[in-house]
Amino acid sequence: MFLGWYHSRCRKAGRGLLLAATGILLLSIALRSIDISVCSQFELGTHFLWHVFITLVIYLVMLVLILKYRYPQASAEVATRASRG
């Protein structure tokens, strides 16, 4: 969550992806927490969703890393445009 806020504040590339990853992570933790109580009504439970969403979080964070190191000028361009108004 801190990195998403930091990237958003500094207008770095991938800021929306990190904030989305934070939201998905919180959702996956919530689903994992209610898994035991939901299993009696929903046979599959929500544990598989934990794995799906955690995988999505890892994908989004890796995508941000790729954007940062493969296209470092993208962050500088966004910051320059933002400072111009």
C-alpha positions, 0 to 999 in steps of 0.5 A: 500500500505504501509503494502504491501511495508513493508512486502515486504521489511522485507520479511514477509509472505503474502507480495505478497498477500498484494501487490496484494490486493493493486492493486485490491483495486486501480482497484476497486476504478477506476471502482467505479469512472467511474461507472456513465459515463459507465452506459449509455453504459453498462447497469449493470455499474461497481458498482457490480465489486466494490463489487466483488473486495472489497470482494476479497481485504478483503479476501486477507488481512484476509488471510495474518492475518491468515498466520501471526498469525497462522503460525508465524514461516513462516515469521522468516523462510523466513527472515532467508533464505533471510539473508543467501543469 
